[in-house]
Amino acid sequence: MEATPQWISSKEAARYLGVNLRTLYRLIDEGAIPAYRFGRVIRLMARDLEGFIEQSRIVPSSAPAEASGRPRLHAAS
């Protein structure tokens, strides 16, 4: 049996991701983050936020930034 999901309010989710509520709602509208409406309240699952964070991870590439169209990542010295 699956464990009970951990529900997070939209305000808590926005704070956790470090974005404002408008950005969170845009991500929900775009389908990037699943959300659930219970009456007038919007809730998110903690595991969905973790999945979004993992999918948003930038992976360094061996190709030059100009050729790949991605930003070049520099290691901290």
DADAFEN-V168037 format. One record per backbone hydrogen bond with DSSP energy under -0.5 kcal/mol. NH is the residue of the N-H (numbers start at 1). CO is the residue of the C=O. Records with the same first field share a line. If there is no record, write none. Layout:
BEGIN
NH->CO + CO
END
This chain:
BEGIN
7->5
8->44
10->42
13->9
14->10
15->11
16->12
17->13
18->14
19->14
24->20
25->21
26->22
27->23
28->24
29->25
30->26
31->28
32->27
33->27
36->43
38->36 + 41
39->37
40->38
41->38
43->36
44->8
46->6
48->45
49->45
50->46
51->47
52->48
53->49
54->50
55->51
56->52
57->54
59->57
60->58
68->64
69->65
END
